[in-house]
Amino acid sequence: MPEPDLAKTGIQGLDAILGGGIPRGNLILVEGAAGTGKTTVGVEFVYRGAQEYDEPGLIVLFEVSPDRIMREAALFGWDLRELERSGRIRIIFTTRRLFEQELQQADSLLIEQAREIGARRLFVDGFAPSAAAVNGGPSPRDTFHVLAEALQREGLTAVMALEVLAHEEARLATARHEEFVADTILVLRLEAYHRADTRSLQVLKSRGHDFLMGRHTFRIENGRGIRVYRRVQAPHAAEREHAAAYDTSRRLPTGTPGLDPLLGGGAWPGATILVCGISGVGKSVMGLQYLAEGARRGERSLMVTLDEPTAQVIRNGRTIGIDLQEQIDRGLIRIWYDSPQEMEIDRHFAQVEELVQSFKPQRVLIDSLATYGSALSGRSFRDFLHACVGLMKSNQVTTVYNHENPEMLGMSSMMGAELTVSSLVDTIILMNWVELGDTFRLGLTVAKMRGSPIIRRTHECEIVDGAGLRVLPRAIEGGPPFLPFAAYYGLLSRAPERDSARAGASAVGDP
């Protein structure tokens, strides 16, 4: 089949959602309530066409003056005045009724001006057909049909901004005839999320080509214009399947002394590792050691953190003998902090995706999933984790996700009752405080590891100032003056029992 003739909008992120652009000659309705960004979409469509694709355009205004549009466009860095002087755009200020009449005449002044500059694009701001036929005149539906035919006859790809009620239910209950005539419909929304507002864009229909359905976040940015962020989604199955096979010839050392033997020699390349535990058990310490080990081996590592700003992460690294700043300066480690307070998950995931594609890390640490869970709804969180796991696997990135689980002492769930997505990950490491006598001691259990046999025993760990976290042997020669974990049963059940047959063995024990 021949390739479709698509007009690129030039709006960052939108053409990807539209499958490359809009079929040339389509009539596009941009619907939304006041303040959703309809005018900005239309003006940018014409501006990008004239500036970047050598496609002159017309802008038709009914209520806002041309001078005001030019001033507002200048805030985005768009010099409409210069484009008008050079004959690449033309701005027309008129009335709706006169506009309708002009398009019905083959020799109208409007059509003449479009032909004069060789216009390929048109934006009509605030167009609405007459509400009813007058004195036997054409109905609004007929008027819109005539308008669509005139635009198609002149080869114009036209965007028309239509204001609708803020509530979607009201829009659906009063569906207008122009929605059936139009080829493409974009719906813009301004929605409340917690105490913040989020802009979203939805392609409701677009004749003649495929497009990405669903609601996508977008922003209006000073000095730039509109940027659309595709809704969070995992890579295509074929792409992920091609890259997801493990390289069984090698393992990645974790950087935590004593942990690699419990993982069969280390982590699989491209694996997804979940480290669960209550606060203070050393999840972040283990994660920093994982990054530092990658840097030591010359591998790039990326940390995505919602919990601590970059300077605080660097300071924490110093306390366990890791100089993160040196590795950052060498280009081997990158730390990216994003505040979870008003997170837009589509934008956040797009930034993670850009970091993975530009920095090309072999290792990634995400700290922490619990913060994502508190910032997002259950469905949004699951969508994000599915997409993130798919992104990392398709790029063969070995990823560690830290997760604070307040239920670990009771062991009712590995990830808590609300975040039931542990089936997505390949390896699960459980960390927990174990109360023996009047002392909390730190325990670690490898609960799951796909593709490798494991022994689900709980091993004791310790965190040493200046040295970090290490996993202790089950029994220690000349070790501490208390019994090793090998002398107990039920360490994670909150009911440990001493194994009297082994309690006296302090020199030799299980590996």
ABEGO torsion letter per residue (X at the ends): XBBBBBBBAGBBGAAAAAGGEBBBGBBBBBBEBBGAGAAAAAAAAAAAAAAAAGBBBBBBBAABBAAAAAAAAAAAGBBAAAAAAAGABBBBBBBAAAAAAAAABAABAAAAAAAAAGBABBBBBGBBBBABBBGGBBBAAAAAAAAAAAAAAAGBBBBBBBBBBABAAAAAAABBAAAAABABBBBBBBBBBEABBBBBBBBABBBGBBBBBEBBBBBBBBGAEBBBBBBBBBBBAAAAAAAABBBAABBBBAGBBGAAAAAGGEBBBGBBBBBBEBBGAGAAAAAAAAAAAAAAAGBBBBBBBAABBAAAAAAAAAAAGBBAAAAAAAGABBBBBBBAAABBAAAAAAAAAAAAAAAGBABBBBOBAAAAAAABBAAAAAAAAAAAAAAAAAAGBBBBBBBBBAAAAAGABAAEAABBAAAABABBBBBBBBBBEABBBBBBBBABBBGBBBBBBBBBBBBBBGAEBBBBBABBBGBBABBBAAABBGAAAGBBBBBAAAAABAABBBX
